[in-house]
Amino acid sequence: MVIEDTGIGIPPEQLLKIFDPFYQADGDMTREYGGVGLGLTIVKELVARLQGDIQVESHYGEGSTFTVFLPYRIG
């Protein structure tokens, strides 16, 4: 599954941190985008429980692409 957006993107130095609990790329109290920094942590945990993986590619100022890989069992 691939999820793409055309948002603000994620700076390269922050990509490894975005799945950490409570991490926010913009931690300023006057930030434009809300949230507490748990959404991606929860998604990563759910994907891991399904024995899958999640990857992100982002271009700052252009948007991000998240790819979720889940195992597929036949039978």
PDB file with one MODEL, atoms N, CA, C and O in Angstrom:
MODEL        1
ATOM      1  N   MET A   1       0.843  -1.155   0.000  1.00  0.00           N
ATOM      2  CA  MET A   1       0.000   0.000   0.000  1.00  0.00           C
ATOM      3  C   MET A   1       0.901   1.234   0.000  1.00  0.00           C
ATOM      4  O   MET A   1       1.878   1.295   0.747  1.00  0.00           O
ATOM      5  N   VAL A   2       0.577   2.202  -0.826  1.00  0.00           N
ATOM      6  CA  VAL A   2       1.346   3.435  -0.925  1.00  0.00           C
ATOM      7  C   VAL A   2       0.435   4.617  -0.610  1.00  0.00           C
ATOM      8  O   VAL A   2      -0.657   4.741  -1.165  1.00  0.00           O
ATOM      9  N   ILE A   3       0.895   5.471   0.277  1.00  0.00           N
ATOM     10  CA  ILE A   3       0.167   6.691   0.635  1.00  0.00           C
ATOM     11  C   ILE A   3       1.080   7.865   0.310  1.00  0.00           C
ATOM     12  O   ILE A   3       2.203   7.940   0.810  1.00  0.00           O
ATOM     13  N   GLU A   4       0.602   8.776  -0.523  1.00  0.00           N
ATOM     14  CA  GLU A   4       1.393   9.934  -0.923  1.00  0.00           C
ATOM     15  C   GLU A   4       0.670  11.216  -0.531  1.00  0.00           C
ATOM     16  O   GLU A   4      -0.559  11.271  -0.503  1.00  0.00           O
ATOM     17  N   ASP A   5       1.446  12.230  -0.234  1.00  0.00           N
ATOM     18  CA  ASP A   5       0.859  13.539  -0.012  1.00  0.00           C
ATOM     19  C   ASP A   5       1.722  14.599  -0.685  1.00  0.00           C
ATOM     20  O   ASP A   5       2.860  14.345  -1.079  1.00  0.00           O
ATOM     21  N   THR A   6       1.163  15.765  -0.803  1.00  0.00           N
ATOM     22  CA  THR A   6       1.893  16.889  -1.394  1.00  0.00           C
ATOM     23  C   THR A   6       2.082  17.974  -0.348  1.00  0.00           C
ATOM     24  O   THR A   6       2.056  19.167  -0.653  1.00  0.00           O
ATOM     25  N   GLY A   7       2.273  17.539   0.888  1.00  0.00           N
ATOM     26  CA  GLY A   7       2.427  18.472   2.003  1.00  0.00           C
ATOM     27  C   GLY A   7       3.797  19.104   2.057  1.00  0.00           C
ATOM     28  O   GLY A   7       4.452  19.292   1.031  1.00  0.00           O
ATOM     29  N   ILE A   8       4.225  19.430   3.265  1.00  0.00           N
ATOM     30  CA  ILE A   8       5.471  20.169   3.453  1.00  0.00           C
ATOM     31  C   ILE A   8       6.707  19.288   3.376  1.00  0.00           C
ATOM     32  O   ILE A   8       7.824  19.798   3.294  1.00  0.00           O
ATOM     33  N   GLY A   9       6.523  17.977   3.401  1.00  0.00           N
ATOM     34  CA  GLY A   9       7.666  17.075   3.364  1.00  0.00           C
ATOM     35  C   GLY A   9       8.387  17.033   4.700  1.00  0.00           C
ATOM     36  O   GLY A   9       8.030  17.746   5.638  1.00  0.00           O
ATOM     37  N   ILE A  10       9.404  16.189   4.770  1.00  0.00           N
ATOM     38  CA  ILE A  10      10.158  15.988   6.005  1.00  0.00           C
ATOM     39  C   ILE A  10      11.634  16.219   5.703  1.00  0.00           C
ATOM     40  O   ILE A  10      12.169  15.618   4.772  1.00  0.00           O
ATOM     41  N   PRO A  11      12.295  17.068   6.463  1.00  0.00           N
ATOM     42  CA  PRO A  11      13.726  17.277   6.242  1.00  0.00           C
ATOM     43  C   PRO A  11      14.500  15.966   6.417  1.00  0.00           C
ATOM     44  O   PRO A  11      14.169  15.180   7.305  1.00  0.00           O
ATOM     45  N   PRO A  12      15.509  15.714   5.603  1.00  0.00           N
ATOM     46  CA  PRO A  12      16.254  14.450   5.650  1.00  0.00           C
ATOM     47  C   PRO A  12      16.792  14.097   7.041  1.00  0.00           C
ATOM     48  O   PRO A  12      16.791  12.924   7.416  1.00  0.00           O
ATOM     49  N   GLU A  13      17.245  15.074   7.799  1.00  0.00           N
ATOM     50  CA  GLU A  13      17.818  14.796   9.115  1.00  0.00           C
ATOM     51  C   GLU A  13      16.765  14.362  10.141  1.00  0.00           C
ATOM     52  O   GLU A  13      17.116  13.915  11.233  1.00  0.00           O
ATOM     53  N   GLN A  14      15.488  14.489   9.800  1.00  0.00           N
ATOM     54  CA  GLN A  14      14.426  14.106  10.722  1.00  0.00           C
ATOM     55  C   GLN A  14      13.749  12.785  10.348  1.00  0.00           C
ATOM     56  O   GLN A  14      12.931  12.272  11.111  1.00  0.00           O
ATOM     57  N   LEU A  15      14.078  12.243   9.203  1.00  0.00           N
ATOM     58  CA  LEU A  15      13.403  11.030   8.729  1.00  0.00           C
ATOM     59  C   LEU A  15      13.533   9.849   9.692  1.00  0.00           C
ATOM     60  O   LEU A  15      12.578   9.090   9.854  1.00  0.00           O
ATOM     61  N   LEU A  16      14.673   9.678  10.324  1.00  0.00           N
ATOM     62  CA  LEU A  16      14.865   8.544  11.225  1.00  0.00           C
ATOM     63  C   LEU A  16      14.109   8.702  12.537  1.00  0.00           C
ATOM     64  O   LEU A  16      13.959   7.730  13.276  1.00  0.00           O
ATOM     65  N   LYS A  17      13.633   9.901  12.843  1.00  0.00           N
ATOM     66  CA  LYS A  17      12.977  10.170  14.122  1.00  0.00           C
ATOM     67  C   LYS A  17      11.457  10.175  14.049  1.00  0.00           C
ATOM     68  O   LYS A  17      10.801  10.126  15.089  1.00  0.00           O
ATOM     69  N   ILE A  18      10.881  10.232  12.866  1.00  0.00           N
ATOM     70  CA  ILE A  18       9.443  10.497  12.751  1.00  0.00           C
ATOM     71  C   ILE A  18       8.561   9.393  13.334  1.00  0.00           C
ATOM     72  O   ILE A  18       7.386   9.634  13.613  1.00  0.00           O
ATOM     73  N   PHE A  19       9.102   8.189  13.524  1.00  0.00           N
ATOM     74  CA  PHE A  19       8.316   7.105  14.107  1.00  0.00           C
ATOM     75  C   PHE A  19       8.493   7.021  15.624  1.00  0.00           C
ATOM     76  O   PHE A  19       7.877   6.172  16.267  1.00  0.00           O
ATOM     77  N   ASP A  20       9.328   7.894  16.204  1.00  0.00           N
ATOM     78  CA  ASP A  20       9.525   7.918  17.653  1.00  0.00           C
ATOM     79  C   ASP A  20       8.310   8.532  18.338  1.00  0.00           C
ATOM     80  O   ASP A  20       7.742   9.503  17.838  1.00  0.00           O
ATOM     81  N   PRO A  21       7.904   7.969  19.491  1.00  0.00           N
ATOM     82  CA  PRO A  21       6.760   8.537  20.208  1.00  0.00           C
ATOM     83  C   PRO A  21       6.985   9.998  20.567  1.00  0.00           C
ATOM     84  O   PRO A  21       8.052  10.383  21.046  1.00  0.00           O
ATOM     85  N   PHE A  22       5.973  10.786  20.330  1.00  0.00           N
ATOM     86  CA  PHE A  22       5.912  12.203  20.681  1.00  0.00           C
ATOM     87  C   PHE A  22       6.883  13.086  19.903  1.00  0.00           C
ATOM     88  O   PHE A  22       7.030  14.265  20.223  1.00  0.00           O
ATOM     89  N   TYR A  23       7.546  12.536  18.889  1.00  0.00           N
ATOM     90  CA  TYR A  23       8.451  13.356  18.094  1.00  0.00           C
ATOM     91  C   TYR A  23       7.635  14.209  17.126  1.00  0.00           C
ATOM     92  O   TYR A  23       6.711  13.718  16.478  1.00  0.00           O
ATOM     93  N   GLN A  24       7.981  15.468  17.036  1.00  0.00           N
ATOM     94  CA  GLN A  24       7.346  16.372  16.090  1.00  0.00           C
ATOM     95  C   GLN A  24       8.428  17.128  15.347  1.00  0.00           C
ATOM     96  O   GLN A  24       9.347  17.672  15.959  1.00  0.00           O
ATOM     97  N   ALA A  25       8.321  17.162  14.045  1.00  0.00           N
ATOM     98  CA  ALA A  25       9.309  17.874  13.239  1.00  0.00           C
ATOM     99  C   ALA A  25       9.348  19.348  13.634  1.00  0.00           C
ATOM    100  O   ALA A  25      10.410  19.970  13.652  1.00  0.00           O
ATOM    101  N   ASP A  26       8.183  19.893  13.948  1.00  0.00           N
ATOM    102  CA  ASP A  26       8.090  21.283  14.391  1.00  0.00           C
ATOM    103  C   ASP A  26       7.508  21.270  15.796  1.00  0.00           C
ATOM    104  O   ASP A  26       6.289  21.219  15.961  1.00  0.00           O
ATOM    105  N   GLY A  27       8.358  21.313  16.800  1.00  0.00           N
ATOM    106  CA  GLY A  27       7.921  21.248  18.183  1.00  0.00           C
ATOM    107  C   GLY A  27       7.553  22.588  18.788  1.00  0.00           C
ATOM    108  O   GLY A  27       7.239  22.657  19.976  1.00  0.00           O
ATOM    109  N   ASP A  28       7.582  23.642  18.010  1.00  0.00           N
ATOM    110  CA  ASP A  28       7.262  24.981  18.490  1.00  0.00           C
ATOM    111  C   ASP A  28       5.798  25.061  18.912  1.00  0.00           C
ATOM    112  O   ASP A  28       4.931  24.480  18.259  1.00  0.00           O
ATOM    113  N   MET A  29       5.523  25.764  19.981  1.00  0.00           N
ATOM    114  CA  MET A  29       4.148  25.904  20.473  1.00  0.00           C
ATOM    115  C   MET A  29       3.256  26.656  19.487  1.00  0.00           C
ATOM    116  O   MET A  29       2.034  26.524  19.552  1.00  0.00           O
ATOM    117  N   THR A  30       3.822  27.424  18.595  1.00  0.00           N
ATOM    118  CA  THR A  30       3.028  28.186  17.630  1.00  0.00           C
ATOM    119  C   THR A  30       3.006  27.489  16.265  1.00  0.00           C
ATOM    120  O   THR A  30       2.708  28.120  15.250  1.00  0.00           O
ATOM    121  N   ARG A  31       3.320  26.199  16.240  1.00  0.00           N
ATOM    122  CA  ARG A  31       3.405  25.473  14.973  1.00  0.00           C
ATOM    123  C   ARG A  31       2.071  25.489  14.226  1.00  0.00           C
ATOM    124  O   ARG A  31       1.000  25.578  14.826  1.00  0.00           O
ATOM    125  N   GLU A  32       2.170  25.404  12.930  1.00  0.00           N
ATOM    126  CA  GLU A  32       0.986  25.438  12.075  1.00  0.00           C
ATOM    127  C   GLU A  32       0.231  24.112  12.084  1.00  0.00           C
ATOM    128  O   GLU A  32      -0.993  24.096  11.952  1.00  0.00           O
ATOM    129  N   TYR A  33       0.953  22.995  12.240  1.00  0.00           N
ATOM    130  CA  TYR A  33       0.328  21.671  12.175  1.00  0.00           C
ATOM    131  C   TYR A  33       0.260  21.083  13.568  1.00  0.00           C
ATOM    132  O   TYR A  33       1.257  21.072  14.290  1.00  0.00           O
ATOM    133  N   GLY A  34      -0.910  20.593  13.953  1.00  0.00           N
ATOM    134  CA  GLY A  34      -1.127  20.082  15.300  1.00  0.00           C
ATOM    135  C   GLY A  34      -0.715  18.631  15.460  1.00  0.00           C
ATOM    136  O   GLY A  34       0.024  18.083  14.642  1.00  0.00           O
ATOM    137  N   GLY A  35      -1.200  18.026  16.515  1.00  0.00           N
ATOM    138  CA  GLY A  35      -0.882  16.640  16.810  1.00  0.00           C
ATOM    139  C   GLY A  35       0.070  16.537  17.976  1.00  0.00           C
ATOM    140  O   GLY A  35       0.710  17.508  18.378  1.00  0.00           O
ATOM    141  N   VAL A  36       0.147  15.305  18.519  1.00  0.00           N
ATOM    142  CA  VAL A  36       1.024  15.079  19.667  1.00  0.00           C
ATOM    143  C   VAL A  36       2.208  14.189  19.318  1.00  0.00           C
ATOM    144  O   VAL A  36       3.048  13.919  20.178  1.00  0.00           O
ATOM    145  N   GLY A  37       2.291  13.731  18.084  1.00  0.00           N
ATOM    146  CA  GLY A  37       3.426  12.924  17.681  1.00  0.00           C
ATOM    147  C   GLY A  37       3.268  11.448  17.946  1.00  0.00           C
ATOM    148  O   GLY A  37       4.256  10.752  18.177  1.00  0.00           O
ATOM    149  N   LEU A  38       2.037  10.952  17.918  1.00  0.00           N
ATOM    150  CA  LEU A  38       1.809   9.525  18.147  1.00  0.00           C
ATOM    151  C   LEU A  38       1.293   8.780  16.924  1.00  0.00           C
ATOM    152  O   LEU A  38       1.366   7.552  16.887  1.00  0.00           O
ATOM    153  N   GLY A  39       0.785   9.470  15.942  1.00  0.00           N
ATOM    154  CA  GLY A  39       0.162   8.820  14.791  1.00  0.00           C
ATOM    155  C   GLY A  39       1.071   7.848  14.064  1.00  0.00           C
ATOM    156  O   GLY A  39       0.697   6.694  13.857  1.00  0.00           O
ATOM    157  N   LEU A  40       2.258   8.289  13.674  1.00  0.00           N
ATOM    158  CA  LEU A  40       3.174   7.409  12.943  1.00  0.00           C
ATOM    159  C   LEU A  40       3.737   6.308  13.841  1.00  0.00           C
ATOM    160  O   LEU A  40       4.046   5.216  13.365  1.00  0.00           O
ATOM    161  N   THR A  41       3.871   6.591  15.139  1.00  0.00           N
ATOM    162  CA  THR A  41       4.310   5.563  16.080  1.00  0.00           C
ATOM    163  C   THR A  41       3.291   4.439  16.136  1.00  0.00           C
ATOM    164  O   THR A  41       3.658   3.265  16.119  1.00  0.00           O
ATOM    165  N   ILE A  42       2.020   4.790  16.202  1.00  0.00           N
ATOM    166  CA  ILE A  42       0.950   3.794  16.254  1.00  0.00           C
ATOM    167  C   ILE A  42       0.899   3.002  14.959  1.00  0.00           C
ATOM    168  O   ILE A  42       0.767   1.778  14.988  1.00  0.00           O
ATOM    169  N   VAL A  43       1.000   3.678  13.829  1.00  0.00           N
ATOM    170  CA  VAL A  43       0.985   2.983  12.540  1.00  0.00           C
ATOM    171  C   VAL A  43       2.139   1.995  12.459  1.00  0.00           C
ATOM    172  O   VAL A  43       1.942   0.849  12.055  1.00  0.00           O
ATOM    173  N   LYS A  44       3.335   2.417  12.836  1.00  0.00           N
ATOM    174  CA  LYS A  44       4.494   1.523  12.770  1.00  0.00           C
ATOM    175  C   LYS A  44       4.297   0.305  13.662  1.00  0.00           C
ATOM    176  O   LYS A  44       4.635  -0.810  13.265  1.00  0.00           O
ATOM    177  N   GLU A  45       3.758   0.501  14.858  1.00  0.00           N
ATOM    178  CA  GLU A  45       3.510  -0.610  15.781  1.00  0.00           C
ATOM    179  C   GLU A  45       2.470  -1.587  15.210  1.00  0.00           C
ATOM    180  O   GLU A  45       2.652  -2.802  15.292  1.00  0.00           O
ATOM    181  N   LEU A  46       1.393  -1.062  14.637  1.00  0.00           N
ATOM    182  CA  LEU A  46       0.375  -1.941  14.045  1.00  0.00           C
ATOM    183  C   LEU A  46       0.936  -2.740  12.874  1.00  0.00           C
ATOM    184  O   LEU A  46       0.670  -3.935  12.750  1.00  0.00           O
ATOM    185  N   VAL A  47       1.699  -2.090  12.031  1.00  0.00           N
ATOM    186  CA  VAL A  47       2.310  -2.773  10.888  1.00  0.00           C
ATOM    187  C   VAL A  47       3.278  -3.847  11.385  1.00  0.00           C
ATOM    188  O   VAL A  47       3.319  -4.944  10.828  1.00  0.00           O
ATOM    189  N   ALA A  48       4.047  -3.548  12.413  1.00  0.00           N
ATOM    190  CA  ALA A  48       4.988  -4.526  12.971  1.00  0.00           C
ATOM    191  C   ALA A  48       4.247  -5.734  13.546  1.00  0.00           C
ATOM    192  O   ALA A  48       4.694  -6.870  13.389  1.00  0.00           O
ATOM    193  N   ARG A  49       3.123  -5.493  14.207  1.00  0.00           N
ATOM    194  CA  ARG A  49       2.328  -6.603  14.765  1.00  0.00           C
ATOM    195  C   ARG A  49       1.768  -7.503  13.677  1.00  0.00           C
ATOM    196  O   ARG A  49       1.493  -8.678  13.918  1.00  0.00           O
ATOM    197  N   LEU A  50       1.599  -6.957  12.488  1.00  0.00           N
ATOM    198  CA  LEU A  50       1.144  -7.748  11.344  1.00  0.00           C
ATOM    199  C   LEU A  50       2.324  -8.334  10.563  1.00  0.00           C
ATOM    200  O   LEU A  50       2.160  -8.853   9.459  1.00  0.00           O
ATOM    201  N   GLN A  51       3.504  -8.239  11.152  1.00  0.00           N
ATOM    202  CA  GLN A  51       4.754  -8.740  10.570  1.00  0.00           C
ATOM    203  C   GLN A  51       5.086  -8.045   9.248  1.00  0.00           C
ATOM    204  O   GLN A  51       5.592  -8.665   8.312  1.00  0.00           O
ATOM    205  N   GLY A  52       4.796  -6.773   9.194  1.00  0.00           N
ATOM    206  CA  GLY A  52       5.074  -5.984   8.003  1.00  0.00           C
ATOM    207  C   GLY A  52       6.144  -4.940   8.257  1.00  0.00           C
ATOM    208  O   GLY A  52       6.856  -4.981   9.261  1.00  0.00           O
ATOM    209  N   ASP A  53       6.242  -4.013   7.336  1.00  0.00           N
ATOM    210  CA  ASP A  53       7.233  -2.955   7.413  1.00  0.00           C
ATOM    211  C   ASP A  53       6.635  -1.686   6.815  1.00  0.00           C
ATOM    212  O   ASP A  53       5.741  -1.747   5.972  1.00  0.00           O
ATOM    213  N   ILE A  54       7.130  -0.556   7.253  1.00  0.00           N
ATOM    214  CA  ILE A  54       6.721   0.721   6.687  1.00  0.00           C
ATOM    215  C   ILE A  54       7.985   1.506   6.341  1.00  0.00           C
ATOM    216  O   ILE A  54       8.940   1.543   7.116  1.00  0.00           O
ATOM    217  N   GLN A  55       7.972   2.123   5.179  1.00  0.00           N
ATOM    218  CA  GLN A  55       9.101   2.930   4.730  1.00  0.00           C
ATOM    219  C   GLN A  55       8.589   4.298   4.299  1.00  0.00           C
ATOM    220  O   GLN A  55       7.436   4.445   3.895  1.00  0.00           O
ATOM    221  N   VAL A  56       9.458   5.288   4.389  1.00  0.00           N
ATOM    222  CA  VAL A  56       9.078   6.645   4.001  1.00  0.00           C
ATOM    223  C   VAL A  56      10.149   7.230   3.096  1.00  0.00           C
ATOM    224  O   VAL A  56      11.346   7.023   3.292  1.00  0.00           O
ATOM    225  N   GLU A  57       9.682   7.959   2.111  1.00  0.00           N
ATOM    226  CA  GLU A  57      10.549   8.759   1.247  1.00  0.00           C
ATOM    227  C   GLU A  57       9.940  10.150   1.228  1.00  0.00           C
ATOM    228  O   GLU A  57       8.733  10.303   1.045  1.00  0.00           O
ATOM    229  N   SER A  58      10.763  11.150   1.415  1.00  0.00           N
ATOM    230  CA  SER A  58      10.228  12.500   1.479  1.00  0.00           C
ATOM    231  C   SER A  58      11.187  13.484   0.835  1.00  0.00           C
ATOM    232  O   SER A  58      12.408  13.337   0.900  1.00  0.00           O
ATOM    233  N   HIS A  59      10.603  14.479   0.221  1.00  0.00           N
ATOM    234  CA  HIS A  59      11.361  15.580  -0.351  1.00  0.00           C
ATOM    235  C   HIS A  59      10.829  16.848   0.308  1.00  0.00           C
ATOM    236  O   HIS A  59       9.683  17.245   0.100  1.00  0.00           O
ATOM    237  N   TYR A  60      11.693  17.471   1.109  1.00  0.00           N
ATOM    238  CA  TYR A  60      11.270  18.646   1.860  1.00  0.00           C
ATOM    239  C   TYR A  60      10.730  19.717   0.912  1.00  0.00           C
ATOM    240  O   TYR A  60      11.391  20.096  -0.055  1.00  0.00           O
ATOM    241  N   GLY A  61       9.537  20.189   1.200  1.00  0.00           N
ATOM    242  CA  GLY A  61       8.883  21.199   0.387  1.00  0.00           C
ATOM    243  C   GLY A  61       8.013  20.623  -0.716  1.00  0.00           C
ATOM    244  O   GLY A  61       7.318  21.366  -1.409  1.00  0.00           O
ATOM    245  N   GLU A  62       8.044  19.305  -0.887  1.00  0.00           N
ATOM    246  CA  GLU A  62       7.287  18.677  -1.973  1.00  0.00           C
ATOM    247  C   GLU A  62       6.290  17.628  -1.505  1.00  0.00           C
ATOM    248  O   GLU A  62       5.260  17.437  -2.151  1.00  0.00           O
ATOM    249  N   GLY A  63       6.567  16.941  -0.397  1.00  0.00           N
ATOM    250  CA  GLY A  63       5.651  15.922   0.072  1.00  0.00           C
ATOM    251  C   GLY A  63       6.365  14.640   0.448  1.00  0.00           C
ATOM    252  O   GLY A  63       7.590  14.543   0.380  1.00  0.00           O
ATOM    253  N   SER A  64       5.565  13.654   0.848  1.00  0.00           N
ATOM    254  CA  SER A  64       6.102  12.391   1.344  1.00  0.00           C
ATOM    255  C   SER A  64       5.347  11.216   0.752  1.00  0.00           C
ATOM    256  O   SER A  64       4.189  11.333   0.350  1.00  0.00           O
ATOM    257  N   THR A  65       6.029  10.084   0.708  1.00  0.00           N
ATOM    258  CA  THR A  65       5.418   8.828   0.286  1.00  0.00           C
ATOM    259  C   THR A  65       5.710   7.777   1.341  1.00  0.00           C
ATOM    260  O   THR A  65       6.869   7.507   1.656  1.00  0.00           O
ATOM    261  N   PHE A  66       4.668   7.191   1.881  1.00  0.00           N
ATOM    262  CA  PHE A  66       4.787   6.108   2.850  1.00  0.00           C
ATOM    263  C   PHE A  66       4.360   4.822   2.151  1.00  0.00           C
ATOM    264  O   PHE A  66       3.309   4.768   1.512  1.00  0.00           O
ATOM    265  N   THR A  67       5.183   3.794   2.280  1.00  0.00           N
ATOM    266  CA  THR A  67       4.876   2.495   1.680  1.00  0.00           C
ATOM    267  C   THR A  67       4.788   1.461   2.793  1.00  0.00           C
ATOM    268  O   THR A  67       5.713   1.312   3.591  1.00  0.00           O
ATOM    269  N   VAL A  68       3.670   0.751   2.837  1.00  0.00           N
ATOM    270  CA  VAL A  68       3.429  -0.285   3.844  1.00  0.00           C
ATOM    271  C   VAL A  68       3.514  -1.637   3.152  1.00  0.00           C
ATOM    272  O   VAL A  68       2.847  -1.884   2.147  1.00  0.00           O
ATOM    273  N   PHE A  69       4.345  -2.503   3.709  1.00  0.00           N
ATOM    274  CA  PHE A  69       4.493  -3.859   3.192  1.00  0.00           C
ATOM    275  C   PHE A  69       3.909  -4.816   4.243  1.00  0.00           C
ATOM    276  O   PHE A  69       4.318  -4.803   5.404  1.00  0.00           O
ATOM    277  N   LEU A  70       2.953  -5.639   3.816  1.00  0.00           N
ATOM    278  CA  LEU A  70       2.361  -6.635   4.695  1.00  0.00           C
ATOM    279  C   LEU A  70       2.501  -8.008   4.057  1.00  0.00           C
ATOM    280  O   LEU A  70       2.425  -8.139   2.835  1.00  0.00           O
ATOM    281  N   PRO A  71       2.708  -9.046   4.893  1.00  0.00           N
ATOM    282  CA  PRO A  71       2.824 -10.380   4.318  1.00  0.00           C
ATOM    283  C   PRO A  71       1.484 -10.843   3.747  1.00  0.00           C
ATOM    284  O   PRO A  71       0.418 -10.497   4.257  1.00  0.00           O
ATOM    285  N   TYR A  72       1.563 -11.608   2.710  1.00  0.00           N
ATOM    286  CA  TYR A  72       0.363 -12.121   2.058  1.00  0.00           C
ATOM    287  C   TYR A  72       0.427 -13.645   2.117  1.00  0.00           C
ATOM    288  O   TYR A  72       1.377 -14.263   1.637  1.00  0.00           O
ATOM    289  N   ARG A  73      -0.580 -14.218   2.702  1.00  0.00           N
ATOM    290  CA  ARG A  73      -0.612 -15.677   2.821  1.00  0.00           C
ATOM    291  C   ARG A  73      -1.755 -16.223   1.972  1.00  0.00           C
ATOM    292  O   ARG A  73      -2.888 -15.746   2.041  1.00  0.00           O
ATOM    293  N   ILE A  74      -1.434 -17.216   1.186  1.00  0.00           N
ATOM    294  CA  ILE A  74      -2.458 -17.891   0.367  1.00  0.00           C
ATOM    295  C   ILE A  74      -2.839 -19.184   1.085  1.00  0.00           C
ATOM    296  O   ILE A  74      -1.987 -19.976   1.487  1.00  0.00           O
ATOM    297  N   GLY A  75      -4.156 -19.364   1.229  1.00  0.00           N
ATOM    298  CA  GLY A  75      -4.614 -20.630   1.799  1.00  0.00           C
ATOM    299  C   GLY A  75      -5.111 -20.528   3.125  1.00  0.00           C
ATOM    300  O   GLY A  75      -5.525 -21.530   3.708  1.00  0.00           O
TER     301      GLY A  75
ENDMDL
END
